[in-house]
Amino acid sequence: MFSRLRSIQLVSVAAAAIALGVVGGSVQASDSISIANPSFQDGANSGVGYGTISGWTANNSFSGVNGPSQPFAAGTYFPDANQVAFLQNGQTSAGTYTSLSQTISGLTPGEQYWFQAFYNGRQGYGSPGMTVTYGSQTVGSVGPIPVTGPAYTLYNAAFVPTTSSATLTITNSASYSVYGDNTLLIDGISVIQRNPGQIVIGNPSFEGSANENWVYPGYISNIAGWATTGNTGVNTGSGPFANNGTVPDGSQVGLLQNNSSSTAQASISQTLNGLTVGTTYQLKFYYNARTTSTGGSGGGYPTMNVTLGSDTLANGLAVTAVGGTNPYDVFTANYTATSTTAVLDVTNGTSIGTGASDNTLLVDNFSLAPVSTPEPASLAMLGISAIGLLLLKRRRTKCQDAV
């Protein structure tokens, strides 16, 4: 009888914990939707760059990929790795707009998702536009896009799908007759589930980036959405750095490596906008460490420093490998906004240079959400848990009295 009552009590506590979202590292939900060739690194096109783009379907012959020395993307700072896609409208017939598309699946109808892309236009030519659709749904549009600067802009559009699978289409919506010969440049495409009210983080799960399959062993100094220092990059779960644990979200994680040849400590950072002064937010992400047969990565494990705005959320936090296929560890910390913007910075805090150990910090699936009070249903679950505990205590007392 005791064991049955204990089982009821444990189940009710677990249900309440799940309802409140406080289970922590034991539950890792997949938020990202798989996008084929999201950073356009799979294959290159010669000449000016027209041609097939792996994973994507083009509706005409006026699209392709460019590296830094090719004409459409020349003079721009690439968001991720060393290629971007281009969609040119200047030579298409009236009423025809160049587009790229692919079918994506695994979305949950009724849940909110973010579509993200980094965009710019061919410098010195007409201003392009961009329209994004998911099946028959319009996700969003932007334009005319300025062509007077080398930096790409993060585009984040929230949408609620009505179907679990549909064709994602990105179109250069500018008309030749209106804007002249123009070319849309895009990179770092991702789709990720995020609830209303969350603060936008660019490429939060590193699914819009290149990985070791395209840029071995995964080093990328320009990770979409993130400013970097030192040895940084992206790995899949089969990469040389992400060699243990189960990738928390999607198939890719960010890596920050320090070693004896490093000239700067590895770090990633980005400026977050749209915060409300006085509101408390919870920062959450997953972390792990590379491991080798010697225990740590080259004999040592990393430490982790985390700052958000002027707040230090972690300083020298020891990180060890979770090992095998175990879940990554979970980092959570609260932050009360003192400004509408704040810089998020994560740094591998271990030593660099002569004599330093080779070690790598792995991170994934960043989110920043307002801290909210439990909903009535969640409070009811806690009430049920309390009743279960009380019943168990009374039953134990009666048994002890009977002895």
C-alpha positions in Angstrom: 0.0 0.0 0.0 2.9 2.4 0.8 4.4 1.8 -2.6 1.1 2.6 -4.4 0.6 5.8 -2.5 4.2 6.8 -3.2 3.7 6.1 -6.9 0.7 8.4 -7.0 2.6 11.1 -5.2 5.6 10.9 -7.6 3.5 10.9 -10.7 1.6 14.0 -9.5 4.9 15.9 -8.8 6.3 15.0 -12.2 3.1 16.1 -13.9 3.3 19.4 -12.1 6.9 19.9 -13.0 6.3 19.3 -16.6 3.3 21.7 -16.6 5.6 24.4 -15.1 8.5 23.7 -17.4 11.0 23.1 -14.6 12.1 19.6 -15.5 15.4 21.0 -16.7 17.9 18.8 -18.6 15.8 15.6 -18.6 13.6 16.9 -21.4 15.1 18.2 -24.7 12.5 19.2 -27.3 13.4 19.6 -31.0 12.5 23.1 -32.0 14.3 23.4 -35.3 12.9 22.3 -38.7 15.3 20.7 -41.1 16.3 22.9 -44.0 18.5 21.4 -46.8 21.6 23.4 -47.6 20.6 26.4 -45.4 23.9 28.3 -45.9 24.3 27.5 -49.6 27.7 25.8 -49.1 26.8 22.6 -50.8 28.3 23.0 -54.3 29.6 26.0 -56.1 28.8 27.6 -59.5 31.5 28.9 -61.8 31.5 32.1 -63.8 29.1 34.7 -62.6 27.4 32.0 -60.5 24.1 31.0 -62.3 23.2 27.4 -61.8 21.6 24.7 -59.7 21.5 25.2 -55.9 21.5 21.9 -54.0 18.4 21.2 -51.9 16.5 24.1 -53.6 14.2 24.3 -56.6 14.5 27.4 -58.8 11.6 28.6 -61.0 13.9 30.1 -63.7 17.6 30.3 -64.6 18.4 33.6 -62.9 19.5 32.3 -59.5 22.6 30.6 -58.2 25.4 30.9 -55.6 28.2 33.4 -55.2 31.5 33.5 -53.3 33.2 36.8 -52.4 34.9 37.2 -55.8 31.8 36.7 -57.9 29.9 39.7 -59.2 26.4 39.5 -57.5 27.7 39.2 -53.9 31.0 41.2 -54.3 31.5 43.9 -51.8 29.3 42.4 -49.1 30.2 40.8 -45.7 28.9 37.2 -45.8 26.8 36.2 -42.9 27.8 32.5 -42.8 30.9 30.8 -44.2 31.8 31.7 -47.8 28.8 31.5 -50.1 25.4 33.1 -50.5 22.4 32.5 -52.8 21.3 35.2 -55.3 17.9 35.7 -57.0 18.0 38.2 -59.9 14.9 39.7 -61.4 16.4 42.1 -63.9 16.2 39.8 -66.9 12.9 38.0 -66.2 9.7 38.8 -68.2 7.1 41.1 -66.9 5.2 39.7 -63.9 7.7 36.8 -63.4 9.7 36.9 -60.1 12.7 34.7 -59.4 12.2 32.3 -56.5 13.8 29.4 -54.6 11.7 26.7 -52.8 11.9 23.4 -50.9 9.4 21.3 -49.0 9.8 21.3 -45.3 8.0 19.1 -42.7 7.6 18.4 -39.1 5.9 21.6 -38.1 3.1 21.5 -35.5 -0.1 23.3 -36.7 -1.2 26.0 -34.3 2.3 26.5 -32.8 4.3 29.7 -33.6 7.5 29.5 -35.6 10.2 31.9 -36.7 11.4 32.0 -40.3 14.9 33.6 -40.4 17.1 34.7 -43.2 19.9 37.2 -43.6 19.5 39.4 -46.7 21.2 42.1 -48.7 21.2 43.3 -52.4 23.7 43.5 -55.1 25.7 46.6 -54.5 25.3 49.5 -57.0 22.2 48.1 -58.6 18.4 48.3 -58.1 16.8 47.5 -54.8 15.3 44.0 -54.5 12.5 42.8 -52.3 11.8 39.5 -50.5 8.6 37.7 -50.0 8.4 34.4 -48.0 5.5 31.9 -48.2 4.7 28.6 -46.6 2.3 26.8 -48.8 -0.6 29.2 -49.3 0.4 31.2 -46.2 2.3 34.5 -46.6 5.0 34.5 -43.9 6.2 38.0 -44.6 7.8 40.4 -47.0 10.4 43.2 -47.0 11.5 45.7 -49.6 12.7 47.7 -51.3 16.0 46.5 -49.8 18.8 49.2 -49.6 21.9 48.3 -51.6 24.2 50.9 -50.0 26.1 48.8 -47.4 28.0 45.5 -47.2 26.3 44.2 -44.1 23.4 41.7 -44.2 20.2 42.2 -42.2 18.5 39.6 -40.1 14.9 39.0 -41.2 12.7 37.3 -38.6 9.0 36.6 -39.4 6.7 34.8 -37.0 4.0 32.6 -38.5 1.6 29.9 -37.3 1.4 27.0 -39.8 -1.9 25.4 -40.6 -0.3 22.2 -42.0 2.7 20.1 -40.8 4.3 20.1 -44.3 4.3 22.6 -47.1 6.6 24.3 -49.7 8.7 27.1 -48.3 9.3 29.7 -51.0 11.6 32.7 -51.0 10.9 35.2 -53.8 12.6 38.4 -55.1 9.4 40.4 -55.2 10.9 43.5 -56.8 9.8 44.2 -60.3 12.3 45.1 -63.0 10.1 47.9 -64.3 10.0 49.5 -60.9 13.5 49.1 -59.4 15.6 48.2 -62.4 18.1 45.3 -62.6 18.3 44.0 -59.1 19.5 41.0 -57.2 18.4 39.6 -53.8 21.2 38.0 -51.7 20.2 35.5 -48.9 22.0 33.3 -46.4 21.5 31.4 -43.1 18.0 30.1 -43.6 16.2 28.6 -40.6 12.8 27.8 -39.2 12.4 27.2 -35.5 9.5 27.0 -33.0 9.4 29.9 -30.6 6.4 31.1 -28.5 5.0 34.6 -28.6 6.9 37.1 -26.4 10.3 35.5 -26.8 13.2 37.9 -27.7 14.5 37.3 -31.2 18.0 35.6 -31.3 19.5 35.2 -34.8 20.3 31.6 -35.7 19.7 30.5 -32.1 20.3 26.8 -32.7 23.0 27.1 -35.4 20.8 25.3 -38.0 21.2 28.1 -40.5 25.0 27.6 -40.6 27.6 25.6 -42.5 29.1 22.6 -40.7 32.1 20.2 -40.9 30.6 18.5 -44.0 31.2 21.7 -46.0 34.0 23.4 -44.1 36.1 20.7 -42.3 36.5 20.4 -39.4 33.8 23.0 -38.8 35.7 26.2 -38.1 33.7 29.3 -39.2 34.7 32.8 -38.2 31.5 34.2 -39.6 28.6 32.3 -38.0 25.2 33.7 -39.1 23.8 36.0 -36.4 26.8 35.9 -34.2 30.0 38.0 -33.8 33.0 35.8 -33.0 36.5 35.8 -31.6 39.0 33.0 -31.6 38.4 29.5 -32.9 34.6 29.1 -33.5 32.4 27.1 -35.7 29.6 24.6 -36.1 29.5 20.8 -35.9 26.9 18.1 -36.5 26.7 15.3 -34.0 29.2 13.4 -36.1 31.8 16.2 -36.2 35.2 16.0 -34.6 34.3 18.5 -31.9 30.7 17.5 -31.0 31.8 13.9 -30.4 29.6 13.0 -27.4 26.1 13.6 -26.2 22.9 13.9 -28.1 22.5 17.2 -30.1 19.7 19.0 -28.2 18.0 20.6 -31.2 18.1 19.9 -34.9 21.4 18.4 -36.0 24.0 21.2 -35.3 25.8 22.9 -32.4 28.1 25.8 -32.0 31.7 25.2 -30.9 34.2 27.5 -29.1 37.7 26.1 -29.0 40.7 27.3 -27.0 44.2 25.7 -27.5 47.9 26.4 -27.4 47.9 28.2 -30.8 44.8 30.4 -30.1 45.5 34.1 -30.2 42.1 35.1 -28.7 39.7 33.3 -26.4 36.8 31.8 -28.3 33.6 33.7 -27.9 30.2 34.2 -29.6 28.0 37.3 -29.1 25.1 39.1 -30.5 23.1 42.2 -29.7 19.5 41.5 -28.7 16.7 44.0 -29.3 13.1 44.5 -28.2 13.6 44.0 -24.4 11.2 45.8 -22.0 12.9 47.7 -19.2 12.1 46.2 -15.8 11.0 42.9 -17.3 12.7 39.7 -16.0 13.7 37.2 -18.7 15.1 33.7 -18.5 18.1 32.9 -20.7 18.2 29.2 -21.5 20.6 27.1 -23.7 22.3 23.7 -23.7 26.0 23.1 -23.3 28.6 20.3 -23.3 32.4 19.7 -23.9 34.4 17.8 -26.4 36.1 14.7 -25.1 39.0 12.5 -26.1 40.5 9.2 -24.8 42.5 11.3 -22.3 39.4 12.5 -20.6 39.1 16.1 -21.6 39.7 17.7 -25.0 43.5 17.3 -25.2 43.7 16.8 -21.5 41.5 19.6 -20.3 37.9 20.7 -20.1 36.6 24.2 -20.8 35.1 26.7 -18.5 32.2 29.0 -19.5 31.6 32.7 -19.0 28.2 34.2 -19.8 27.2 37.8 -19.8 23.9 39.5 -20.8 24.0 43.3 -20.8 25.9 44.4 -17.7 25.0 41.2 -15.8 27.5 38.3 -15.3 25.4 35.1 -15.4 28.3 32.7 -15.2 32.0 33.1 -14.5 34.4 30.2 -14.8 31.6 27.6 -14.8 33.3 24.2 -15.1 32.1 22.2 -18.1 32.7 18.5 -18.6 31.6 16.1 -21.3 28.2 14.5 -20.8 29.5 11.4 -22.6 27.8 8.8 -24.8 24.4 9.7 -26.0 23.4 11.5 -22.8 21.6 14.8 -23.0 23.5 18.1 -22.9 23.5 20.1 -19.7 21.1 23.0 -19.4 22.1 26.6 -18.5 19.3 28.9 -17.2 19.6 32.3 -15.6 17.3 35.2 -15.0 18.1 38.7 -16.3 16.1 41.9 -15.6 16.4 44.3 -18.5 17.8 47.8 -17.8 17.7 48.8 -21.5 15.8 47.8 -24.7 19.0 46.2 -26.0 21.6 43.9 -24.4 24.6 42.1 -25.7 24.6 38.3 -25.1 28.2 36.9 -24.8 29.4 33.3 -24.3 33.1 32.8 -23.9 35.4 29.8 -23.4 37.2 31.0 -20.3 40.2 28.6 -20.3 43.8 29.6 -21.0 45.1 30.1 -24.5 48.6 30.2 -25.9 51.8 28.3 -25.1 51.1 25.3 -22.8 47.4 25.7 -22.9 45.2 22.5 -23.1 43.1 21.9 -26.3 39.5 22.1 -25.2 36.1 22.9 -26.8 32.9 24.2 -25.4 29.7 23.2 -27.3 26.5 25.2 -27.1 23.0 25.0 -28.7 19.4 26.2 -28.8 19.4 29.7 -27.1 16.2 31.3 -26.0 15.3 34.4 -24.0 11.7 34.5 -22.7 9.9 36.6 -20.1 9.5 34.9 -16.7 5.8 34.4 -16.2 3.7 33.3 -13.2 2.2 29.8 -13.3 -1.2 29.5 -15.0 -4.2 28.3 -13.0 -4.0 24.8 -14.4 -0.3 24.6 -13.4 -1.1 25.8 -9.9 -3.8 23.1 -9.7 -1.3 20.5 -10.6 0.9 21.7 -7.7 -2.1 21.5 -5.5 -2.6 17.9 -6.5 1.0 17.2 -5.7 0.7 18.8 -2.3 -2.4 16.6 -1.5 -0.4 13.5 -2.6 2.4 14.4 -0.2 0.0 15.1 2.6 -1.8 11.7 2.1 1.5 9.9 2.1 2.6 11.6 5.3 -0.7 10.8 7.1 -0.5 7.2 5.9 3.0 6.8 7.2 2.0 8.3 10.5 -0.9 5.8 10.9 1.4 2.9 10.1 3.9 4.0 12.6 1.2 4.4 15.3 0.1 0.8 14.6 3.5 -0.7 15.2 
